[in-house]
């Protein structure tokens, strides 16, 4: 990658790592609870559950994601931990968000209730655990797990800007880029990867390339890739 491109990515990461670009984004829901948690008004589990739900619904147009996340948290009466522990979930065969049904939402809540019966925090759980034990998907060691890595970025990075930084015992250097079609297209255009499969190997390759630009904090590069798209680079 040429120096000019690197300099632009560094600039865009600084520019777009700013809350004003994420006012209509699913991160606003776990942020609501993170702000309350830091004031002692709710528990860490509230933040974690909000992040799990918001990340799961984070596909499609952002205005629709925000609308449907709000529906989910209204259903929870904005008390995520209390809601899952009461075990009285909306379990209907109708849509919450796109193809995600309320019954799928109820399944996630039920599995979270089981998890919190065994631990007070989800911080130390790995990708495959979230995939199978929270989201109820089949194991797939090759999967990029975009929503899980996005959720972990939210929870771990702690620069006081967009991300929440409430998982204090995790290292941002160990985060993996949340890989979706857009990120893959941008990363390919920039020469961060030549691989076509949108799998874990590709996500790790892009993460390694970003780590050279953002040492110890590769997922700061997520904002740079976002900026590349916003500024018309794609």
Secondary structure, DSSP 8 states (H G I E B T S, - for coil): --HHHHHHHHHHHHHHSSGGGGTTSTHHHHHHHHHHHHTTSS-HHHHHHHHHHHHHT--S-HHHHHHHHHHHHHHTTT-HHHHHHHT-----SSEEETTEEHHHHHHHHHHHHHHHTT-S--TT--HHHIIIIIS-----TTB--HHHHHHHHHHH--SSSSS----TTS-GGG------HHHHHHHHHTTS----S-BHHHHHHHHHHHHHHSTT-GGGHHHHHHHHHHTT--
